[in-house]
Amino acid sequence: MAETDEKTYMQKLAILLPHLLAHNQEHARQIEKWILLAGQSGQAAVAHELTQAALLMEKIDGHLTAAITLLGGHDRHEHP
């Protein structure tokens, strides 16, 4: 792969990663709502599985954020 191509791919990745992070965070917020609804509906096992999924999504956020940092970017899309 030519150096120019690699630089172009890394530039695209630097743009893409914050969008992926924001998208993941939006899904995590949606899952949090379903965790509450499942719990309120007596579906403790479902709420538990969704909670486990949400925890994994937090780990994904950490890895995406680290990749963004390694590429010299910063996360402009993170929501507290």
Residue pairs with C-beta under 8 A, 6 or more apart in sequence:
10 71
13 67
13 71
14 68
14 71
14 72
14 73
17 64
17 67
17 68
17 71
17 73
18 68
18 73
18 75
18 76
18 77
19 77
20 64
21 61
21 64
21 65
21 68
21 75
21 77
21 78
22 77
22 78
22 79
24 57
24 60
24 61
24 64
25 61
25 77
25 78
25 79
27 57
28 54
28 57
28 58
28 61
29 79
31 50
31 53
31 54
31 57
32 54
34 50
35 47
35 50
35 51
35 54
36 47
38 44
38 46
38 47
38 50
39 47
61 78
65 75
65 78
68 74
68 75
